[in-house]
Amino acid sequence: MSLDFDDPSALLPPTEHRNPASLELDRMDTTAILELINDQDATVPGAVRAALPQLAELVEAGLRTLRAGGRVHYFGAGTGGRLALGDAVELGPTYGVGEEHFVAHLAGGHRTAAVAREGAEDEPPDPAERQPADERDLAIGITAGGGTPYVTAALRAARAVGATTALLSGNPHAPAAAFADLHVLLDTGPEVVTGSTRMKAGTAQKLALNAFSTALMVRSGRTWSNLMITASAANTKLRERAVRNLMTACQVSRHQAEEALDACGGQTPTALVALVGGSTPERARAALERNHGRPWAAVRELGRATVEGVEAG
């Protein structure tokens, strides 16, 4: 197939092509615009579904990274960078994981999370930031078009130190893929408004990042069944959830759950291990430290292999 060089979009990524479905966009009424956007949004889960084999490989790479004591680094600009930053930050209250495991890098620094600075994506990452250090780390670039200079430079630098590299993009011919060991293609095609990648491309990135980090946390042993047992209990809502989770997981009363949580300094996983393993807070805390914060592994070490008929694994 020959390229039509009279078409200015011929060499551009798919997200920069015009969408035939929205050519009459500026003449549609409000309801029609919303229906069109919704119809286009409905195609996004299918694009993410098609990328699940590669996303599974990325989760396994992340698992190897965390088990080796490395860190997962996100690199992005604009929408992709802000989504990645949000994903990394939310792992703290949800799973008790901070920058010792996940580091998010946003072109222009974290200040651009609130104020756009479009020129930042043309600059390489600040060397003063904590960059991938060695082969234990995993660097993930997030860019819809697949050629953002900031992301490309980050992946090139990460590969130079031996880190595993991956790219999430919406471009099957992404230039940055040359520096990625794994390319997760989120092929959402042209946007309703040409080039507005905060729409379908951003939605796909959000879904993929949610799935990646959640699957990685589950595979890392940071849930108990489907309960957020390693979540923070730092405010009223989170403490109430922690108490409910302890009651459910450990088959104890509210009073027992609250008492255990208080005895463990508000540390939900410590309280769970103490209750299920029949141990003191001190022994539970030590077992968690030896098992990298994984409740199932700590309970197994303390000699209690099952709870509610579910085998620890």
Secondary structure in CASP SS format (residue, H / E / C, confidence):
PFRMAT SS
TARGET T0000
AUTHOR 0000-0000-0000
METHOD secondary structure of the structure
MODEL  1
M C 1.00
S C 1.00
L C 1.00
D C 1.00
F C 1.00
D C 1.00
D C 1.00
P C 1.00
S C 1.00
A C 1.00
L C 1.00
L C 1.00
P C 1.00
P H 1.00
T H 1.00
E H 1.00
H C 1.00
R C 1.00
N C 1.00
P H 1.00
A H 1.00
S H 1.00
L C 1.00
E C 1.00
L H 1.00
D H 1.00
R H 1.00
M C 1.00
D C 1.00
T H 1.00
T H 1.00
A H 1.00
I H 1.00
L H 1.00
E H 1.00
L H 1.00
I H 1.00
N H 1.00
D H 1.00
Q H 1.00
D H 1.00
A C 1.00
T C 1.00
V H 1.00
P H 1.00
G H 1.00
A H 1.00
V H 1.00
R H 1.00
A H 1.00
A C 1.00
L H 1.00
P H 1.00
Q H 1.00
L H 1.00
A H 1.00
E H 1.00
L H 1.00
V H 1.00
E H 1.00
A H 1.00
G H 1.00
L H 1.00
R H 1.00
T H 1.00
L H 1.00
R H 1.00
A C 1.00
G C 1.00
G C 1.00
R C 1.00
V E 1.00
H E 1.00
Y E 1.00
F E 1.00
G E 1.00
A C 1.00
G H 1.00
T H 1.00
G H 1.00
G H 1.00
R H 1.00
L H 1.00
A H 1.00
L H 1.00
G H 1.00
D H 1.00
A H 1.00
V H 1.00
E H 1.00
L H 1.00
G H 1.00
P H 1.00
T H 1.00
Y H 1.00
G C 1.00
V C 1.00
G C 1.00
E C 1.00
E C 1.00
H C 1.00
F E 1.00
V E 1.00
A E 1.00
H E 1.00
L E 1.00
A C 1.00
G C 1.00
G C 1.00
H H 1.00
R H 1.00
T H 1.00
A H 1.00
A C 1.00
V C 1.00
A C 1.00
R C 1.00
E H 1.00
G H 1.00
A H 1.00
E H 1.00
D H 1.00
E C 1.00
P C 1.00
P C 1.00
D C 1.00
P C 1.00
A C 1.00
E C 1.00
R C 1.00
Q C 1.00
P C 1.00
A C 1.00
D C 1.00
E C 1.00
R C 1.00
D C 1.00
L E 1.00
A E 1.00
I E 1.00
G E 1.00
I E 1.00
T C 1.00
A C 1.00
G C 1.00
G C 1.00
G C 1.00
T C 1.00
P H 1.00
Y H 1.00
V H 1.00
T H 1.00
A H 1.00
A H 1.00
L H 1.00
R H 1.00
A H 1.00
A H 1.00
R H 1.00
A H 1.00
V C 1.00
G C 1.00
A C 1.00
T E 1.00
T E 1.00
A E 1.00
L E 1.00
L E 1.00
S E 1.00
G C 1.00
N C 1.00
P C 1.00
H C 1.00
A C 1.00
P H 1.00
A H 1.00
A H 1.00
A H 1.00
F H 1.00
A C 1.00
D C 1.00
L E 1.00
H E 1.00
V E 1.00
L E 1.00
L C 1.00
D C 1.00
T C 1.00
G C 1.00
P C 1.00
E C 1.00
V C 1.00
V C 1.00
T C 1.00
G C 1.00
S C 1.00
T C 1.00
R C 1.00
M C 1.00
K H 1.00
A H 1.00
G H 1.00
T H 1.00
A H 1.00
Q H 1.00
K H 1.00
L H 1.00
A H 1.00
L H 1.00
N H 1.00
A H 1.00
F H 1.00
S H 1.00
T H 1.00
A H 1.00
L H 1.00
M H 1.00
V H 1.00
R H 1.00
S C 1.00
G C 1.00
R C 1.00
T C 1.00
W E 1.00
S C 1.00
N C 1.00
L E 1.00
M C 1.00
I C 1.00
T C 1.00
A C 1.00
S C 1.00
A C 1.00
A C 1.00
N C 1.00
T H 1.00
K H 1.00
L H 1.00
R H 1.00
E H 1.00
R H 1.00
A H 1.00
V H 1.00
R H 1.00
N H 1.00
L H 1.00
M H 1.00
T H 1.00
A H 1.00
C H 1.00
Q C 1.00
V C 1.00
S C 1.00
R H 1.00
H H 1.00
Q H 1.00
A H 1.00
E H 1.00
E H 1.00
A H 1.00
L H 1.00
D H 1.00
A H 1.00
C C 1.00
G C 1.00
G C 1.00
Q C 1.00
T H 1.00
P H 1.00
T H 1.00
A H 1.00
L H 1.00
V H 1.00
A H 1.00
L H 1.00
V H 1.00
G H 1.00
G C 1.00
S C 1.00
T C 1.00
P H 1.00
E H 1.00
R H 1.00
A H 1.00
R H 1.00
A H 1.00
A H 1.00
L H 1.00
E H 1.00
R H 1.00
N C 1.00
H C 1.00
G C 1.00
R C 1.00
P H 1.00
W H 1.00
A H 1.00
A H 1.00
V H 1.00
R H 1.00
E H 1.00
L C 1.00
G C 1.00
R C 1.00
A C 1.00
T E 1.00
V E 1.00
E C 1.00
G C 1.00
V E 1.00
E E 1.00
A C 1.00
G C 1.00
END
